[in-house]
Amino acid sequence: MLKSYEKFVKDIGLVFVTDSVKILASVLIIPIITKTLGAAGFGIWNQLRITVTLISTFTIIGLHHSFLRHLAGESDKERIAREFWAIILAIFILGCSFASIFFLSGDVLYVYIFGKEQIPHLITMTTVLLAVFPLDYFMTSYFHTFRQMKNHSLLTIAEMVTQVGLLALLIYMDYGIFGAALAFLMTKICFLFLRSSKIILQIGFSVPELKVILPYIRFGFPMVLSGTFFLIVNFADRYIINYFLGIQEVGIYSFVYNIGNLIMTIMTPIMYILYPTLAECWNNRQYDDLRRYIRYSIKYNLFLSIPIAFSLVVLSEEITLTLSSPQFLSGSLLIPLLVMAFLIFGVGVVGEHMMIILGKTKTVFTIYFSLSLLNISMNIILVPMMGIAGAALNTLVSFVLYSSVTLSISWRRIRFHLDYGPIFKTIFASSVASFALWFLKSFILSYFLVSWIIAGTIYLILLYSLGVFEKREIEFFIQLLFRRNVQMERTT
């Protein structure tokens, strides 16, 4: 358990650094597009990414979930290679098929996806992305499955730096949204080649074991539908907003949605490592370890995300003006709703992971299917009545329902314990620190970093004073930073 837990924490650190770079890259891309191309340009950019992600979900058919579920902890490289290349072949064939269908119907769909502004070659670039994106995504999941966080981190950081740099260069050269789309495409192609090269060096080529495809599809297909309906819950509002209000409102809503989604980006490192770790514990019947990982993951997630949520709410208007222009200011009022929505959703993801590991993929599908129907229906009603505020409110309601259901179902099978005391103490410390941040912004508003450092110091002091972390946890992290031989008392 000791070595496994030490790797778990180190992996979280690696992914945290990686996701910090991803956050920075996402934040840098926002003003690059919003300040040069406006709300309409930002709306088209988001629609491109959303459409590629949505269609790619069908392409992958949940095979990445099946691969992780059945091969996490596997050491037989020959078996890994046979099944890996079988899945790659299946994804390649499906990707080309969906890309062809999209290309043939692209002219009809263009207005409904991207609005009335015509961007040259946008359909063609989207088509190529539909063939490339699923392959690259599955190769990323290879490193996730075998917990190769160093490889994952290096490649992801390099990809983010490349994409931001290329996007900024092409927009600076007046290629507009065409340049942004081209930068996205070129980066994906480049890193598909790099990831595949790294994997080939590890496992080589092998004759695909095609017989695993059908069992893997049977396991993963409910997750295809679940993934699709998950994306509908998250992204259908953009298409509905475009239909009723236009692409400019899509851009404003996408901006504040991305700000709220920063909470999920912060929570992702722990979730990313938690999934294969839980699968490995379940496969090895290490049920006590399983419960411990769940408990600590939720605790550390909230320790990181709650203060960030408070600070995003306090500085919502200032963040909007810093990252965009006054054109987006009307959306800043929605940031508190969306931050709360994603904070709640992030906790519910733990329950979903457990349901997948328990084999309850059909139940996960039912949850997302029901939520998508509710979400679309409510958006059709609320968006014409309330504008983008209706979409934000609907997102909050959907995520509250999602988390309530996933946590309650998984808890019935795995009776994990939640530490409510530290959670309430974290909320209290975050409230005090956010009040200090609100007070400081009147004096040193131009120095965001200084304000956050002061507020963060207050937050950490309060956490220590309130005893949020146990002594053995603090000792473990100190030893982990400075020594290889970590001693930690095993707890239940």
Helices and strands as residue ranges (DSSP letters): H 2-60, H 63-71, H 77-114, H 122-145, H 149-172, H 176-203, G 210-212, H 213-245, H 247-283, H 287-314, H 316-323, G 326-334, H 335-357, H 361-386, H 388-413, H 420-444, H 448-466, H 471-482
